[in-house]
Amino acid sequence: MHCIVWEFEVAPEHTGAFLAAYGSDGAWCDLFRRDPAWLGTALLRDLARPQVFVTVDRWRSAADYAAFRAREAAAYARLDADCEGWTRRETFLCAGDAA
């Protein structure tokens, strides 16, 4: 299994929109669901820093994720642009295979 991990610091006034888009019924999961190699996404909220969230996107393999990104590049870019401005900071943490 291949995982992609991001950390987001969300502006308080955009928390609702962020949760709606990044949650299990949100637009990001809707996009990922187009690909059978997507295994799910976890959205975690930091208990010590309530405006900080982490997403863990799980894919069958790195190659499957790369193929998805290439095939859905335009849709991914549009959705990313739609969500722009909701966060104070977005940090790519890692991509790796589960041990």
GUGU-599975 format. One line per field, with one value per residue: residue number from 1; residue in three letters; chain; z, y negated, x of N, C-alpha, C in turn. Coordinates in Angstrom, 2 decimals. Each point is the difference from the previous one (the first is absolute). Layout:
<atoms>
dopa	NUM,...
lovo	ALA,...
bami	A,...
n.w	Z,...
n.v	Y,...
n.u	X,...
ca.w	Z,...
ca.v	Y,...
ca.u	X,...
c.w	Z,...
c.v	Y,...
c.u	X,...
</atoms>
This chain:
<atoms>
dopa	1,2,3,4,5,6,7,8,9,10,11,12,13,14,15,16,17,18,19,20,21,22,23,24,25,26,27,28,29,30,31,32,33,34,35,36,37,38,39,40,41,42,43,44,45,46,47,48,49,50,51,52,53,54,55,56,57,58,59,60,61,62,63,64,65,66,67,68,69,70,71,72,73,74,75,76,77,78,79,80,81,82,83,84,85,86,87,88,89,90,91,92,93,94,95,96,97,98,99
lovo	MET,HIS,CYS,ILE,VAL,TRP,GLU,PHE,GLU,VAL,ALA,PRO,GLU,HIS,THR,GLY,ALA,PHE,LEU,ALA,ALA,TYR,GLY,SER,ASP,GLY,ALA,TRP,CYS,ASP,LEU,PHE,ARG,ARG,ASP,PRO,ALA,TRP,LEU,GLY,THR,ALA,LEU,LEU,ARG,ASP,LEU,ALA,ARG,PRO,GLN,VAL,PHE,VAL,THR,VAL,ASP,ARG,TRP,ARG,SER,ALA,ALA,ASP,TYR,ALA,ALA,PHE,ARG,ALA,ARG,GLU,ALA,ALA,ALA,TYR,ALA,ARG,LEU,ASP,ALA,ASP,CYS,GLU,GLY,TRP,THR,ARG,ARG,GLU,THR,PHE,LEU,CYS,ALA,GLY,ASP,ALA,ALA
bami	A,A,A,A,A,A,A,A,A,A,A,A,A,A,A,A,A,A,A,A,A,A,A,A,A,A,A,A,A,A,A,A,A,A,A,A,A,A,A,A,A,A,A,A,A,A,A,A,A,A,A,A,A,A,A,A,A,A,A,A,A,A,A,A,A,A,A,A,A,A,A,A,A,A,A,A,A,A,A,A,A,A,A,A,A,A,A,A,A,A,A,A,A,A,A,A,A,A,A
n.w	0.00,-0.80,0.85,-0.11,0.66,0.30,0.38,0.57,0.00,0.49,-0.78,1.24,-0.75,-0.35,1.32,-0.01,-0.83,0.78,1.11,-0.59,-0.42,1.16,0.49,0.59,0.16,0.08,-0.57,0.95,0.92,-0.39,-0.05,1.17,0.33,-0.89,0.89,-0.54,-0.30,0.15,1.14,-0.07,0.71,0.87,0.64,0.50,1.16,0.05,1.04,-0.13,-1.30,0.48,-0.44,0.54,-1.27,-0.02,-1.27,-0.02,-1.21,-0.10,-0.67,-0.96,-0.81,0.05,-0.75,0.78,1.05,-0.53,-0.33,1.20,0.56,-0.83,0.22,1.28,-0.69,-1.01,0.29,0.22,-1.06,-0.62,0.55,-0.26,-1.15,-0.06,0.52,-0.95,0.93,0.13,-0.45,1.17,-0.01,-1.06,0.62,-1.06,0.70,-0.74,-0.78,0.33,-0.04,0.36,1.18
n.v	1.18,-0.99,-0.81,-0.98,-0.78,-0.75,-1.15,-0.39,-1.27,0.20,-1.01,-0.49,-1.06,0.85,0.22,-0.54,-0.94,-0.14,0.12,-0.83,-0.69,0.06,-0.03,1.08,-0.97,-0.51,-1.14,-0.03,0.54,-0.90,-0.87,0.32,0.00,-0.88,0.24,1.21,-0.65,-0.93,0.04,-1.33,-0.91,-0.28,-0.68,-0.48,-0.29,-0.92,0.80,-0.13,0.13,-0.44,-0.90,1.02,0.37,1.31,0.12,1.22,-0.15,1.07,0.47,0.76,-0.97,-0.29,1.06,0.61,-0.51,0.30,1.15,0.07,-0.46,0.83,0.99,-0.32,-0.33,-0.13,1.10,0.57,-0.61,0.30,1.19,0.13,-0.56,0.85,0.75,-0.66,-0.45,1.29,0.16,-0.02,1.35,0.46,1.15,0.33,1.02,0.87,0.81,1.08,1.12,0.53,-0.01
n.u	0.85,-0.38,0.64,-0.88,0.88,-1.06,0.56,-1.14,0.35,-1.20,-0.35,-0.19,-0.07,0.97,-0.07,-1.20,0.43,1.06,-0.70,-0.83,1.05,0.61,-1.22,-0.44,-0.90,1.22,0.30,0.95,-0.74,-0.90,1.01,0.51,-1.29,0.35,0.96,-0.09,1.11,-0.96,0.66,0.01,-0.64,0.97,-0.94,1.14,-0.57,0.94,0.00,1.30,-0.22,-1.16,0.83,0.68,0.04,-0.10,0.36,-0.52,0.48,-0.78,1.05,-0.40,0.50,1.28,0.14,-0.88,0.61,1.17,-0.54,-0.55,1.11,0.58,-0.83,0.02,1.08,-0.83,-0.67,1.17,0.50,-1.14,-0.02,1.27,-0.29,-1.02,0.95,0.60,0.78,-0.28,1.24,0.60,-0.02,0.64,0.21,0.71,-0.46,-0.69,0.68,-0.66,0.66,-1.16,0.54
ca.w	0.00,-0.13,0.72,-0.23,1.25,-0.01,1.19,-0.31,1.06,-0.61,0.56,0.76,-0.71,-1.11,0.51,-0.51,-1.42,-0.08,0.43,-1.02,-1.21,0.27,0.73,-0.77,-1.01,-0.64,-1.40,-0.26,-0.06,-1.23,-1.10,0.15,-0.21,-1.43,-0.29,0.85,0.77,1.23,1.10,1.02,0.57,1.39,0.37,1.43,0.59,1.09,1.24,0.64,-0.89,-0.66,-1.39,-0.80,-0.47,-0.81,-0.85,-0.41,-1.17,-0.18,-1.36,-0.17,-0.26,-0.47,-1.44,-0.14,0.36,-1.07,-1.15,0.34,-0.07,-1.42,-0.67,0.59,0.30,-0.13,1.08,1.25,0.05,0.22,1.38,0.83,-0.12,0.73,1.44,0.31,0.86,1.24,0.92,0.27,-0.34,-0.47,0.00,-0.41,1.01,-0.57,-0.83,0.24,0.07,1.35,0.37
ca.v	-1.18,-1.26,-1.08,-1.40,-0.66,-1.47,-0.71,-1.27,-0.89,-0.58,-1.26,0.34,-0.34,0.94,1.37,0.75,0.30,0.95,1.31,0.49,0.40,0.99,1.13,1.23,-0.24,-1.26,-0.08,0.70,1.45,0.23,0.06,1.20,1.16,0.32,0.97,1.18,0.20,-0.79,0.88,-0.79,-1.17,-0.33,-1.40,-0.02,-1.33,-0.04,-0.38,-1.10,-1.17,0.35,-0.48,0.79,1.27,0.84,0.99,1.16,0.61,1.33,0.51,1.37,-0.09,-1.31,-0.07,-0.27,-1.41,-0.82,0.11,-0.80,-1.42,-0.36,0.09,-0.95,-1.22,-1.20,0.01,-0.20,-1.41,-0.80,0.18,-0.66,-1.44,-0.28,0.05,-0.96,-1.09,0.52,0.38,-0.89,0.74,1.38,0.60,1.40,0.66,1.14,1.04,1.22,1.27,0.51,1.04
ca.u	-0.85,0.74,-0.69,0.35,-0.36,0.04,-0.45,-0.64,-0.45,-1.19,-0.49,-1.21,-1.23,-0.19,0.03,-1.15,0.21,1.10,-0.50,-0.94,0.73,1.04,-0.57,-0.24,-1.04,0.33,0.40,1.26,-0.28,-0.77,0.96,0.82,-0.86,-0.02,1.05,-0.12,1.23,-0.09,-0.43,-0.66,0.67,-0.30,0.16,0.28,0.10,0.97,-0.67,0.73,-0.08,-1.26,-0.09,0.94,-0.55,0.87,-0.68,0.78,-0.64,0.55,-0.08,0.53,1.44,0.48,-0.28,-1.43,-0.22,0.57,-0.90,-1.17,0.35,0.17,-1.29,-0.94,0.75,-0.84,-1.00,0.74,0.39,-1.22,-0.43,1.01,-0.25,-1.25,0.27,1.06,-0.42,-0.58,1.06,1.12,1.20,-0.13,1.33,0.11,0.83,0.73,-0.62,0.77,-0.70,-0.21,0.98
c.w	0.00,0.65,-0.37,1.21,-0.12,1.35,-0.43,1.28,-0.61,0.70,0.70,-0.75,-1.17,0.45,-0.55,-1.46,-0.18,0.36,-1.03,-1.23,0.24,0.76,-0.92,-1.05,-0.83,-1.43,-0.29,-0.09,-1.22,-1.21,0.07,-0.31,-1.47,-0.35,0.95,0.84,1.29,1.08,1.14,0.46,1.44,0.19,1.51,0.47,1.21,1.27,0.68,-0.80,-0.87,-1.43,-0.93,-0.29,-0.82,-0.84,-0.33,-1.11,-0.27,-1.42,-0.07,-0.19,-0.43,-1.49,-0.26,0.32,-1.10,-1.24,0.24,-0.16,-1.45,-0.70,0.47,0.32,-0.05,1.12,1.35,0.15,0.25,1.45,0.96,-0.03,0.74,1.50,0.43,0.86,1.31,1.05,0.16,-0.45,-0.47,-0.11,-0.45,0.99,-0.56,-0.94,0.23,0.05,1.45,0.28,0.44
c.v	-1.23,-1.11,-1.36,-0.76,-1.51,-0.54,-1.38,-0.78,-0.84,-1.30,0.29,-0.25,0.95,1.46,0.84,0.40,1.04,1.41,0.61,0.52,1.16,1.22,1.16,-0.13,-1.24,0.15,0.75,1.51,0.35,0.11,1.30,1.27,0.41,1.11,1.19,0.28,-0.83,0.89,-0.76,-1.16,-0.16,-1.49,-0.05,-1.45,0.07,-0.50,-1.19,-1.30,0.19,-0.53,0.75,1.38,0.72,0.91,1.10,0.69,1.33,0.49,1.38,-0.03,-1.42,-0.18,-0.30,-1.47,-0.93,0.03,-0.80,-1.49,-0.46,-0.05,-1.09,-1.36,-1.25,-0.08,-0.25,-1.48,-0.90,0.09,-0.68,-1.51,-0.40,-0.09,-1.00,-1.14,0.45,0.26,-1.12,0.63,1.39,0.57,1.45,0.67,1.17,0.80,1.24,1.22,0.45,1.14,1.27
c.u	0.89,-0.83,0.57,-0.50,0.23,-0.44,-0.51,-0.27,-1.12,-0.38,-1.33,-1.30,-0.30,-0.03,-1.15,0.16,1.11,-0.47,-0.95,0.74,0.96,-0.51,-0.34,-1.11,0.27,0.51,1.31,-0.22,-0.83,0.93,0.81,-0.80,-0.08,0.99,-0.10,1.25,0.03,-0.60,-0.67,0.86,-0.44,0.27,0.11,0.11,0.95,-0.69,0.67,-0.09,-1.25,-0.18,0.94,-0.61,1.07,-0.88,1.00,-0.79,0.69,-0.31,0.62,1.51,0.36,-0.30,-1.48,-0.30,0.52,-0.90,-1.27,0.30,0.16,-1.35,-0.97,0.65,-0.87,-1.03,0.66,0.36,-1.20,-0.45,0.97,-0.20,-1.28,0.23,1.07,-0.55,-0.62,1.07,1.02,1.30,-0.39,1.40,-0.10,0.94,0.78,-0.87,0.82,-0.88,-0.10,0.97,-0.72
</atoms>
